[in-house]
Amino acid sequence: MAGSSSSLPNSISTSPSVTSLKYVETDGDQWEPEFEYESDSNSEITFAVDGATSSGSSQFSFTYDNGRRYHSDRFKSEYYLPNDEREQDRLDLYHHIFLSLLGGALYISPLQNPKKILDVGTGTGIWAMDMADEFPQAEVVGTDLSPIQPPWVPPNCRFEVEDMEEDWPYTPNYFDFIHIRSLSGAFQDWDQVLLNAYSHLEPGGYIEYQDYASEVFYHDGTRPPDDDIEKSAFVYYLKVVNDASNKSKRPMQVAQTMKVRFEKLGLENVKEHRAVWPIGDWPKDPKLKELGRWGHIGAMDSIVPFAMGYLTREGWTHEEIAELCTKAKKDIGRGGNKYYCEGWFIYGRKPN
C-alpha cells in the first residue's frame, strides 16, 4: 500500500472500537457498523465555553434545506454539506477510515511534543479530542462553522465557531501544528486559507493536509470511463459532482494540488503520502478487505448529500438527483465494479 504506516509515527487513536460488521439489505447494498465507545473513567473532562463564539453558545441558528440541517446563515460561506446527526455519523466514520489508512496514526508530520494545535474544520471534534488526549500538555483548538461538537471534552481542548475563509482571530506565529482534513469542496480560495495557516504557524511548525481526491480507479489501477452512466455510474456521478463543484468555485479535487501549493507557500521538507482506499470488500488482503467495507459505507453515505449540496444549485430536480444516486449506489453495490480511491496526506514545515 502506498503511504504505508510502517514509517509513520506511532500515534494512539481513541476512535470508536468496532465490535462487529453485519450485512443488511437496504436501498443499495450496505455494510452496517456497530460501534462500542470506550471511555477512560479516570480522564478529566470539562465543558468548553469560550466567549461569544464558543461551541457552547446558543446564538447560532441552523438553516434547513433538502430535508437536511445546515450551518447558520450568519456566515458568508456556502459550504455544501449538512451538519445534522446523519452527517456527524458520516464524519466519525471517515475519522475511523483515515486512522485505518495510517495504521492508527492521527498524523504523519514528525511532531515533537507540540504545544499549540489547531484543527481547521473540526466537524464533530473527534480528531481534536484524540490529539488532546495524546498530547495532554498541548492546547488544542478546533474550529468549525457549526457548534456540533460535544460539550464534554478534554480540559486542554476547546471548540470555536469560525469561518476560516475569513480573517483568523489568532495571534500570528501562534500554533506549532495546523491540521486540515476532509475539506475538499469547502473553500473558494485555498491559497488564502493556506496563507492564513502559514501566517499563524510558528517557525519550525507543521501544516498537514489529509483528504480523499474525489477520483476512483478500477482494482487494477486503470481509470474507468467517466462518460458512461450504464458502465460506470459511480464514476459518472463523480464527474457530474466535480464539474458542479468547479462551477461553484469550491472544487472537490484539491488533494492533487496540495503538494505544489505547500511548496509555493514557502513550506520546506514537503512530503506527500498516498494510501489505497478500497470501496467494497473485493480485496483479498484481510486488512484491505476490512478497510473496503468501511470505504463502502462511507461512499454510500456520501453519495446523496454531496449530490444534493451541489446539483440542486445547478438546477437539478430531486427526482433527477435520486435517479443518478440510485445508479451510483448500485454500481458500488454487490456485483458492481471494483473501485478504489486514494487517501492523500501532505505535510510541510515552516522555515525557522
C-alpha positions in Angstrom: 0.0 0.0 0.0 1.2 3.5 -0.8 2.0 5.6 2.2 2.5 2.5 4.4 2.1 3.2 8.1 5.4 1.4 8.9 7.2 4.7 8.5 4.6 6.8 10.3 4.5 8.0 13.9 3.0 5.5 16.3 0.1 7.7 17.4 -2.7 6.2 19.6 -6.3 6.5 18.5 -9.3 6.9 20.8 -11.8 6.4 18.0 -14.7 4.0 18.4 -13.7 0.4 18.6 -15.5 -1.7 16.1 -17.2 -4.7 17.6 -18.9 -6.2 14.5 -20.0 -5.8 10.9 -23.1 -7.2 9.5 -24.5 -7.2 6.0 -28.0 -5.8 5.6 -30.3 -5.3 2.6 -31.1 -1.7 2.1 -32.0 0.5 -0.9 -28.4 -0.1 -2.0 -26.2 -2.8 -0.6 -24.7 -1.6 2.7 -22.4 -2.7 5.4 -23.8 -1.6 8.7 -21.3 -0.9 11.5 -21.8 -1.4 15.2 -19.7 0.9 17.4 -18.7 0.4 21.0 -17.4 3.6 22.6 -14.8 3.0 25.3 -14.1 5.8 27.8 -11.5 6.2 30.5 -13.3 6.8 33.8 -10.2 8.5 35.2 -9.9 11.1 32.4 -10.8 14.6 33.4 -13.5 16.3 31.2 -14.8 19.8 31.1 -17.5 21.9 29.4 -15.8 24.1 26.8 -17.2 27.6 26.7 -15.0 30.3 25.3 -16.8 33.7 24.8 -19.3 34.7 22.2 -18.1 32.3 19.5 -17.7 29.1 21.6 -19.4 25.9 20.5 -21.5 26.1 23.7 -23.2 29.3 22.6 -26.9 29.2 21.8 -26.9 32.2 19.5 -26.2 30.2 16.3 -29.4 29.1 14.5 -29.2 26.5 11.8 -30.7 26.5 8.3 -32.7 23.7 6.6 -32.9 22.6 3.0 -33.4 19.4 1.1 -34.7 17.7 4.2 -31.3 18.3 6.0 -29.9 20.7 8.5 -27.0 23.1 7.5 -24.8 25.7 9.2 -26.0 29.1 10.3 -26.5 31.8 7.6 -24.6 34.2 9.7 -21.5 33.2 7.7 -20.8 34.1 4.1 -19.5 30.5 3.5 -21.6 28.4 1.1 -20.3 25.1 2.5 -22.4 22.4 0.9 -22.7 19.6 3.4 -25.2 19.3 6.2 -24.4 19.2 9.9 -27.2 17.0 11.3 -26.7 13.7 13.2 -26.6 11.7 10.0 -23.7 13.9 8.8 -22.0 13.7 12.1 -22.1 9.9 12.0 -20.6 10.0 8.5 -17.8 12.3 9.7 -16.9 10.0 12.6 -16.9 7.0 10.2 -14.4 8.9 7.9 -12.3 9.6 11.0 -12.1 5.8 11.5 -11.1 5.3 7.8 -8.4 7.9 8.0 -7.0 6.3 11.1 -7.1 2.9 9.4 -5.2 4.3 6.4 -2.5 5.5 8.8 -2.3 2.3 10.9 -4.0 4.1 13.8 -2.0 7.4 13.5 -3.6 10.8 13.7 -0.9 12.5 11.7 2.2 11.8 9.7 4.2 15.0 10.4 7.3 14.4 12.5 5.9 16.2 15.6 7.9 16.6 18.8 5.7 17.5 21.7 3.5 20.1 20.0 2.2 22.8 22.4 -0.5 24.6 20.4 -2.5 22.6 17.8 -5.3 23.9 15.5 -7.8 21.7 13.8 -9.4 23.6 10.9 -12.9 22.4 10.1 -13.0 20.1 13.1 -16.5 18.7 12.4 -17.6 16.6 15.3 -14.2 17.4 17.0 -13.2 13.7 17.3 -9.7 14.3 15.8 -9.1 17.3 18.1 -10.2 15.4 21.2 -7.9 12.4 20.2 -5.0 14.8 19.9 -5.8 16.4 23.2 -5.7 13.0 24.8 -2.4 12.1 23.1 -0.8 15.4 24.0 -2.2 16.4 27.3 0.3 19.2 27.7 -0.8 20.8 24.4 -3.6 23.4 23.8 -5.9 22.0 21.1 -8.3 24.3 19.3 -10.9 23.0 16.8 -12.9 25.4 14.6 -16.0 24.8 12.5 -18.9 26.7 11.0 -21.3 24.6 13.2 -21.3 24.1 17.0 -21.9 20.4 16.8 -19.1 19.2 19.0 -19.8 17.5 22.3 -19.9 19.7 25.5 -17.7 17.4 27.5 -14.1 17.4 26.2 -10.6 17.0 27.5 -9.5 20.0 29.6 -6.9 21.0 27.1 -9.3 21.1 24.2 -11.8 23.7 23.1 -14.0 24.4 20.1 -14.8 27.7 18.4 -17.3 28.6 15.8 -15.4 30.4 13.0 -15.4 30.7 9.2 -11.8 30.0 8.3 -12.3 31.7 4.9 -12.5 35.0 6.8 -9.7 36.6 8.9 -8.3 34.3 11.5 -8.8 35.5 15.1 -5.5 34.3 16.4 -2.1 35.7 17.1 0.4 35.3 14.2 3.0 32.6 14.6 0.9 31.1 17.4 0.4 27.4 16.5 3.1 24.8 16.0 0.8 22.3 14.3 -2.2 23.1 12.0 -4.3 20.2 10.8 -6.7 20.3 7.8 -8.8 17.2 6.9 -11.7 16.3 4.7 -12.3 19.9 3.4 -12.3 19.3 -0.3 -15.1 21.5 -1.7 -15.1 23.7 1.4 -13.2 26.7 0.3 -13.1 29.0 -2.7 -9.7 30.4 -2.1 -7.4 27.6 -0.9 -4.3 29.7 -1.3 -5.6 32.4 1.0 -6.7 29.8 3.6 -3.2 28.2 3.4 -1.6 31.7 3.7 -3.6 32.3 6.8 -2.4 29.0 8.2 1.2 29.8 7.3 0.9 33.3 9.0 -0.4 31.7 12.2 2.2 28.9 12.3 5.3 29.4 14.3 8.7 28.9 12.6 9.5 25.2 12.7 5.9 24.2 12.9 4.0 21.9 10.6 0.9 22.1 8.4 -0.7 18.8 7.5 -3.5 18.2 4.9 -5.5 14.9 4.8 -8.2 14.1 2.3 -9.6 12.0 -0.5 -9.1 13.1 -4.1 -12.7 12.6 -5.5 -11.5 10.3 -8.2 -11.5 6.5 -8.4 -9.7 3.7 -10.2 -10.5 0.1 -11.2 -8.9 -2.5 -8.9 -6.1 -3.0 -11.5 -5.2 0.7 -11.4 -6.7 1.8 -14.7 -9.1 4.7 -14.9 -12.7 3.9 -15.6 -14.7 5.9 -18.2 -16.5 8.9 -16.7 -19.0 9.4 -19.5 -20.9 6.2 -19.4 -23.6 6.1 -16.7 -24.5 2.5 -17.6 -21.0 1.1 -17.5 -19.6 3.0 -14.5 -22.3 5.1 -12.9 -20.4 5.9 -9.8 -17.6 7.4 -11.9 -20.1 9.3 -14.0 -21.7 10.6 -10.7 -18.3 11.8 -9.5 -17.7 13.7 -12.8 -21.1 15.4 -12.5 -20.4 16.4 -8.9 -16.8 17.5 -9.6 -18.0 19.6 -12.5 -20.6 21.3 -10.3 -18.0 21.9 -7.6 -15.8 23.6 -10.2 -18.6 25.8 -11.3 -19.3 26.8 -7.7 -15.6 27.7 -7.4 -15.3 25.3 -4.5 -13.6 22.4 -6.2 -13.6 18.8 -4.8 -10.4 17.8 -6.5 -7.8 19.7 -4.5 -5.7 17.0 -2.9 -3.8 16.5 -6.1 -2.7 20.2 -6.0 -1.8 20.4 -2.3 1.9 19.5 -2.5 2.6 22.2 -5.1 0.5 24.7 -3.0 2.6 23.9 0.1 5.8 24.4 -1.8 4.7 27.7 -3.3 3.6 28.8 0.2 7.2 28.5 1.3 7.0 25.4 3.4 10.1 23.2 3.4 10.6 19.4 3.5 7.2 18.9 1.9 6.2 15.3 1.9 3.3 13.5 0.2 1.9 10.1 1.0 -0.9 8.3 -0.7 -2.8 5.2 0.5 -5.1 2.8 -1.2 -8.7 3.2 -0.1 -10.9 0.4 -1.4 -14.6 0.9 -2.0 -16.1 -2.5 -1.2 -14.9 -5.8 0.2 -13.3 -7.0 -3.0 -9.6 -7.0 -1.9 -8.2 -10.4 -0.9 -5.9 -8.9 1.7 -7.8 -9.1 5.0 -6.8 -5.6 6.1 -7.8 -4.0 2.8 -11.0 -6.0 2.8 -12.0 -4.6 6.2 -11.0 -1.1 5.1 -13.0 -1.6 1.9 -16.1 -2.4 3.9 -15.7 0.9 5.7 -14.9 2.6 2.5 -18.1 1.2 1.0 -20.2 2.6 3.9 -18.5 6.0 3.6 -19.2 6.2 -0.2 -22.8 5.1 0.2 -23.4 7.7 3.0 -21.8 10.4 0.9 -23.5 10.0 -2.5 -26.8 11.7 -1.7 -25.6 14.7 0.5 -22.8 15.6 -1.9 -25.2 15.5 -4.9 -27.9 17.5 -3.1 -25.3 20.1 -1.9 -24.0 20.7 -5.4 -26.6 19.7 -8.0 -29.6 21.5 -6.6 -27.6 24.7 -7.1 -27.2 23.6 -10.8 -31.0 23.3 -11.3 -31.3 19.6 -10.9 -34.6 18.3 -9.6 -34.8 16.0 -6.6 -36.1 13.3 -8.9 -33.1 13.6 -11.3 -30.7 13.6 -8.3 -32.4 10.5 -6.9 -32.1 8.6 -10.2 -28.4 9.5 -10.5 -27.7 8.5 -6.9 -29.5 5.2 -7.2 -27.4 4.2 -10.2 -24.2 5.3 -8.5 -25.1 3.2 -5.4 -25.9 0.2 -7.5 -22.5 0.5 -9.3 -20.7 0.1 -6.0 -23.0 -2.5 -4.5 -22.6 -6.2 -4.6 -21.8 -7.4 -8.1 -20.8 -3.9 -9.1 -17.4 -2.6 -10.2 -14.3 -3.0 -8.1 -13.1 0.6 -7.3 -10.6 2.2 -5.1 -9.7 5.8 -4.4 -6.7 7.2 -2.6 -6.2 8.9 0.7 -3.8 11.8 0.4 -1.5 13.0 3.2 0.7 16.0 2.7 2.8 18.0 5.3 5.3 20.7 5.3 7.5 22.7 7.8 7.7 26.4 8.2 11.3 27.5 8.0 13.0 28.9 11.1 
